[in-house]
Amino acid sequence: MKIHRLSRTQQLPIDLDAAWRYFWTPLNLQQMTPEFLHFRLTSEVPPTIHPGLILTYRIAAIAGIPMTWVTEIKHVVGPSDTRDGVCQFVDEQRLGPFRFWHHLHRFTPNADGVRMEDIVHYVMPWGWLGESVHQLFIRHRLRQIFEFRRNYLDGLFREGGG
């Protein structure tokens, strides 16, 4: 079993409160997800995330075939909880396309705004066959998803000011 790691960092020209308000709202996830995934939230969504929150989605990640993805918000350190100014939350897959999925979202204030980090650890299903699919398709698809998100957030916060 191979544990893959995907790490992305992006500087946002907004303060920590503005970043946290945006990413703390589950409905914003749909906006920053590329159309090719046909992403749709299927669970009731509260206005903000909290530990234990279960979110369900429908996606069409491979060949347009719809599937259910269920994630749980595991850990949340918000502005009122942090001692060092760093806010973060973790979502983990409970049901979905991966054997394992752990996604840390970290927001660190700095002189230019907020440094946002995504650190994803994931494991493909199906042994060697899953690893082959990863090499041929999934790795590239994940990069496309995070690149779309980077471009979307750049446009949103640089042009619209958040």
C-alpha positions as CSV (number, residue, x, y, z in Angstrom):
1,M,0.0,0.0,0.0
2,K,1.5,3.3,-1.1
3,I,0.5,6.5,0.7
4,H,0.5,9.4,-1.7
5,R,1.0,13.0,-0.6
6,L,-0.3,16.1,-2.4
7,S,0.8,19.5,-1.0
8,R,-0.2,22.9,-2.3
9,T,0.5,26.4,-0.9
10,Q,-1.2,29.6,-1.9
11,Q,-0.8,33.2,-0.7
12,L,-4.1,34.9,-0.3
13,P,-4.2,38.8,0.0
14,I,-6.8,38.8,2.7
15,D,-6.7,38.6,6.5
16,L,-7.2,35.5,8.6
17,D,-10.8,36.3,9.5
18,A,-11.8,36.7,5.8
19,A,-10.1,33.5,4.9
20,W,-11.6,31.6,7.7
21,R,-15.1,32.9,7.0
22,Y,-14.9,31.7,3.4
23,F,-13.4,28.3,4.0
24,W,-15.5,27.7,7.1
25,T,-18.6,27.8,5.0
26,P,-19.3,24.4,3.4
27,L,-21.4,25.8,0.5
28,N,-18.3,27.5,-0.8
29,L,-16.8,24.2,-1.7
30,Q,-19.0,23.8,-4.7
31,Q,-17.9,27.2,-6.1
32,M,-14.2,26.2,-6.0
33,T,-14.7,22.8,-7.6
34,P,-14.2,22.4,-11.3
35,E,-17.3,21.7,-13.5
36,F,-15.8,18.5,-14.9
37,L,-16.4,16.8,-11.5
38,H,-20.1,17.5,-11.6
39,F,-19.8,18.1,-7.8
40,R,-23.1,18.4,-5.9
41,L,-23.7,18.5,-2.1
42,T,-26.4,16.1,-1.2
43,S,-26.5,16.5,2.6
44,E,-28.0,19.3,4.6
45,V,-25.3,21.9,5.1
46,P,-25.0,24.1,8.2
47,P,-23.7,27.6,7.8
48,T,-20.3,26.6,9.2
49,I,-18.2,23.5,9.7
50,H,-17.7,21.8,13.1
51,P,-16.0,18.6,14.3
52,G,-18.1,15.6,13.5
53,L,-19.9,17.2,10.6
54,I,-20.7,14.7,7.9
55,L,-20.9,16.0,4.3
56,T,-22.2,14.0,1.4
57,Y,-21.6,14.8,-2.3
58,R,-22.2,13.3,-5.7
59,I,-19.2,13.6,-8.1
60,A,-18.4,12.2,-11.5
61,A,-14.6,11.9,-11.1
62,I,-13.9,9.1,-13.6
63,A,-15.4,8.8,-17.1
64,G,-18.5,10.8,-16.0
65,I,-19.7,7.9,-13.7
66,P,-21.5,9.3,-10.7
67,M,-20.4,8.2,-7.2
68,T,-21.1,9.2,-3.6
69,W,-18.4,10.7,-1.5
70,V,-18.8,11.1,2.2
71,T,-16.4,13.2,4.3
72,E,-16.2,14.0,8.0
73,I,-14.8,17.2,9.5
74,K,-12.5,15.7,12.1
75,H,-10.5,18.6,13.7
76,V,-11.2,22.3,13.7
77,V,-8.9,25.0,15.1
78,G,-10.6,28.4,14.4
79,P,-9.6,31.9,15.2
80,S,-11.0,31.7,18.8
81,D,-9.2,28.4,19.4
82,T,-5.7,29.2,18.2
83,R,-2.8,30.2,20.3
84,D,-0.3,30.9,17.5
85,G,-2.7,32.5,15.0
86,V,-2.8,29.4,12.8
87,C,-6.2,28.1,11.9
88,Q,-6.9,24.7,10.4
89,F,-9.3,21.9,9.8
90,V,-9.2,18.3,8.6
91,D,-11.6,16.4,6.4
92,E,-11.4,12.7,6.1
93,Q,-13.2,10.4,3.7
94,R,-15.6,8.0,5.2
95,L,-16.9,6.6,1.9
96,G,-15.7,7.4,-1.6
97,P,-13.2,6.8,-4.4
98,F,-10.1,6.4,-2.2
99,R,-9.1,3.7,0.3
100,F,-7.9,6.5,2.6
101,W,-8.2,10.3,2.3
102,H,-6.9,12.9,4.9
103,H,-7.0,16.5,3.9
104,L,-5.5,19.2,6.2
105,H,-6.4,22.8,5.4
106,R,-4.1,25.3,7.2
107,F,-4.2,29.1,7.3
108,T,-1.2,31.0,8.6
109,P,-1.4,34.8,8.8
110,N,1.6,36.7,7.5
111,A,2.6,40.3,6.4
112,D,1.0,39.7,2.9
113,G,-2.3,38.2,4.1
114,V,-2.7,34.5,4.7
115,R,-0.7,31.5,3.6
116,M,-3.1,28.7,2.8
117,E,-1.8,25.1,2.8
118,D,-3.5,21.9,1.6
119,I,-1.8,18.7,2.6
120,V,-3.6,15.6,1.4
121,H,-2.5,12.0,2.2
122,Y,-4.4,9.4,0.2
123,V,-4.3,5.7,-0.7
124,M,-5.7,4.2,-3.9
125,P,-8.0,1.2,-3.8
126,W,-7.5,-2.0,-5.8
127,G,-3.8,-2.6,-5.1
128,W,-1.5,-2.6,-8.2
129,L,-4.5,-1.8,-10.5
130,G,-5.4,1.3,-8.4
131,E,-1.7,2.4,-8.5
132,S,-1.8,2.0,-12.3
133,V,-4.9,4.1,-12.5
134,H,-3.3,6.7,-10.3
135,Q,-0.2,7.0,-12.5
136,L,-2.3,7.2,-15.7
137,F,-5.2,9.4,-14.5
138,I,-5.8,10.2,-10.9
139,R,-2.6,12.0,-10.1
140,H,-3.2,14.4,-13.1
141,R,-6.8,14.8,-12.2
142,L,-6.0,15.8,-8.6
143,R,-3.5,18.4,-9.9
144,Q,-6.2,19.8,-12.2
145,I,-8.6,20.1,-9.3
146,F,-6.2,22.0,-7.1
147,E,-5.0,24.1,-10.1
148,F,-8.6,25.1,-10.8
149,R,-9.1,26.0,-7.1
150,R,-5.9,28.1,-7.1
151,N,-7.1,30.0,-10.1
152,Y,-10.6,30.5,-8.8
153,L,-9.3,31.8,-5.4
154,D,-6.8,34.1,-7.1
155,G,-9.6,35.6,-9.1
156,L,-12.0,35.8,-6.2
157,F,-9.7,37.4,-3.7
158,R,-7.5,39.5,-6.0
159,E,-10.3,40.9,-8.1
160,G,-13.3,40.8,-5.7
161,G,-11.3,41.4,-2.5
162,G,-13.1,38.5,-0.8
